[in-house]
């Protein structure tokens, strides 16, 4: 890798722009808080720009977030672009009024499987956790990763209560296959989606659209 030795002699305004250009779009940040801990942690590597020098940390677009007075731990993140991945139980905790991250998070990826024991939290999400999403006032998108197939979640994505988050920005993702549905693609999956007042041709076109399989996300992300 070539070193650009004159970099320190560039005008500060230009150096700031360069540091800010290092932003990684759509970065996945896995947030954890284990039961016996009072602090948040993440195995997601910190962005390289935060490890260059004091100036890069000061002017880059990342901030030290998920801080706690009980610990020096923090997570480098950019709420505007990063996707915060966590268990739905942790999301419920962050949704509380006194949590500063509640107002900052823009993109959520919620797991319904316990990281340690593999426990299925679908029932908790269906009856409780999903209603906490409304407490994230600036949320723009939310993916819910399920482990019991997509057919059980059609009504949730179509008529569930998501607060101010537009339904079109919600996806239910099969954590085993990567296939996903949203409010538009979920309808044809259920037999009672069509009724006499709707156009049969519309339903046929929708079915043909998903005939070759649902869209998928990359499970390795």
C-alpha positions in Angstrom: 0.0 0.0 0.0 1.4 3.4 -1.0 1.9 6.0 1.7 0.9 9.5 0.8 3.6 11.4 2.9 2.4 14.9 2.1 -1.0 14.2 3.6 -0.3 16.1 6.9 0.5 19.2 4.8 -2.9 19.3 3.1 -5.3 22.0 4.4 -7.4 20.8 7.4 -10.6 21.3 5.5 -9.5 18.9 2.8 -8.2 16.3 5.3 -11.6 16.4 7.1 -13.3 15.7 3.8 -11.0 12.7 3.2 -11.7 11.3 6.7 -15.4 11.6 6.1 -15.2 9.9 2.7 -14.2 6.7 4.5 -17.8 6.0 5.6 -18.9 2.4 4.9 -22.4 2.2 3.5 -24.8 -0.3 5.0 -22.3 -1.5 7.6 -23.8 -4.2 10.0 -23.0 -3.5 13.7 -23.8 -6.5 15.9 -24.8 -5.1 19.4 -24.8 -7.3 22.4 -25.4 -7.0 26.1 -25.2 -10.2 28.0 -27.4 -10.7 31.1 -24.6 -10.3 33.7 -23.0 -7.3 32.0 -23.9 -3.6 32.5 -22.4 -2.5 29.2 -22.9 -3.0 25.5 -20.3 -4.8 23.3 -19.8 -5.7 19.7 -17.7 -8.2 17.8 -18.0 -6.1 14.7 -14.5 -4.6 14.0 -14.3 -0.9 14.5 -13.9 1.1 11.2 -10.3 1.4 10.2 -10.5 5.2 10.2 -11.0 5.2 13.9 -7.6 3.5 14.4 -5.5 5.8 12.2 -4.8 8.8 14.4 -6.4 11.3 16.8 -7.4 13.6 13.9 -9.1 10.8 12.0 -11.1 9.8 15.1 -12.1 13.5 15.7 -13.3 14.2 12.1 -14.6 10.9 10.8 -18.4 10.3 10.6 -18.3 7.6 13.4 -19.0 8.3 17.0 -18.5 6.4 20.3 -22.0 5.2 21.0 -23.7 2.7 23.4 -21.6 4.2 26.3 -22.3 3.5 29.9 -21.2 5.2 33.1 -20.5 1.8 34.7 -17.9 0.9 32.1 -15.4 2.4 29.6 -16.8 0.2 26.8 -18.3 1.8 23.7 -19.1 0.9 20.1 -18.0 2.9 17.1 -21.1 3.5 14.9 -22.8 5.9 12.5 -26.5 5.8 13.1 -27.3 7.5 9.9 -25.9 4.6 7.8 -25.1 1.6 10.0 -27.6 -1.2 10.6 -27.8 -2.1 14.2 -28.3 -5.9 14.6 -29.4 -7.2 18.0 -31.8 -9.6 19.7 -35.3 -8.3 20.0 -35.0 -8.4 23.8 -32.2 -5.9 23.7 -34.2 -3.7 21.4 -37.0 -3.7 24.0 -34.5 -2.5 26.6 -33.1 0.3 24.4 -36.6 1.5 23.7 -36.8 2.8 27.2 -37.1 6.6 27.6 -33.7 7.0 29.4 -31.7 5.3 26.6 -30.0 7.9 24.4 -29.6 5.4 21.5 -33.4 5.2 21.2 -33.5 8.5 19.3 -30.4 7.9 17.2 -31.0 4.5 15.6 -32.2 4.7 12.0 -31.8 1.1 10.8 -32.6 -2.1 12.8 -32.0 -5.8 12.2 -33.7 -7.8 14.9 -32.9 -11.4 15.7 -35.6 -13.7 17.2 -33.0 -16.3 18.1 -31.0 -16.2 21.4 -27.3 -15.9 20.6 -26.2 -18.3 23.4 -28.9 -21.0 23.7 -30.6 -20.7 20.3 -34.0 -20.0 22.1 -36.8 -19.0 19.8 -38.2 -15.6 20.8 -40.9 -15.4 18.2 -43.8 -15.5 20.8 -42.2 -12.7 22.8 -41.8 -10.6 19.7 -45.3 -11.2 18.5 -47.0 -10.4 21.8 -44.6 -7.8 23.2 -41.4 -6.7 21.5 -42.9 -5.6 18.2 -44.9 -2.9 20.0 -41.7 -1.3 21.3 -40.5 -0.4 17.8 -42.8 2.6 17.9 -40.5 4.2 20.5 -37.7 4.7 18.0 -38.9 8.0 16.5 -36.3 8.3 13.8 -36.3 4.7 12.6 -36.3 4.3 8.8 -36.0 0.6 8.2 -36.4 -2.6 10.2 -35.6 -6.2 9.2 -36.9 -9.0 11.5 -34.9 -12.3 11.2 -37.2 -15.2 12.0 -36.4 -18.9 12.4 -39.8 -20.5 11.9 -40.4 -19.8 8.3 -42.1 -16.8 6.6 -45.7 -18.0 6.3 -46.3 -17.4 10.0 -45.4 -13.8 9.6 -47.5 -12.6 6.7 -50.1 -10.9 8.8 -47.5 -9.3 11.0 -45.7 -7.6 8.2 -49.0 -6.5 6.5 -51.0 -5.3 9.4 -48.7 -5.2 12.4 -48.3 -1.9 14.4 -44.9 -0.3 13.6 -45.4 3.2 14.9 -44.2 5.9 12.5 -42.1 3.5 10.5 -43.6 3.1 7.0 -44.8 -0.5 6.4 -42.9 -0.5 3.1 -39.6 -0.3 5.0 -40.2 -3.5 7.0 -39.0 -6.9 5.9 -39.4 -10.3 7.5 -36.3 -12.4 6.7 -35.9 -16.1 7.0 -32.7 -16.5 8.9 -32.1 -20.0 7.4 -32.5 -19.2 3.7 -32.2 -15.4 3.5 -35.6 -15.1 1.7 -37.6 -12.1 2.7 -41.1 -10.7 2.4 -42.5 -7.2 2.9 -46.0 -5.8 2.8 -46.2 -6.0 -1.0 -44.8 -9.5 -1.5 -46.5 -11.1 1.5 -50.1 -11.0 0.2 -50.0 -13.7 -2.4 -48.5 -16.2 0.1 -51.8 -16.5 2.0 -54.9 -18.0 0.4 -57.3 -15.4 1.8 -55.3 -12.5 0.6 -57.7 -12.1 -2.4 -61.4 -11.3 -1.9 -64.3 -10.6 -4.3 -63.7 -6.9 -4.3 -60.1 -7.3 -5.6 -58.9 -8.0 -9.1 -58.2 -11.7 -9.7 -55.7 -10.7 -12.4 -53.8 -8.6 -9.9 -53.5 -11.7 -7.6 -52.3 -13.8 -10.6 -49.6 -11.3 -11.5 -48.5 -11.2 -7.9 -48.2 -14.9 -7.8 -46.3 -15.1 -11.0 -43.9 -12.4 -9.6 -42.8 -14.7 -6.8 -43.1 -18.0 -8.8 -39.3 -18.1 -9.2 -38.6 -17.6 -5.6 -38.6 -14.7 -3.1 -35.7 -12.2 -3.0 -32.9 -13.0 -0.6 -30.4 -11.2 1.6 -26.8 -12.3 2.0 -26.6 -14.5 5.1 -22.9 -13.9 5.4 -23.2 -10.2 6.0 
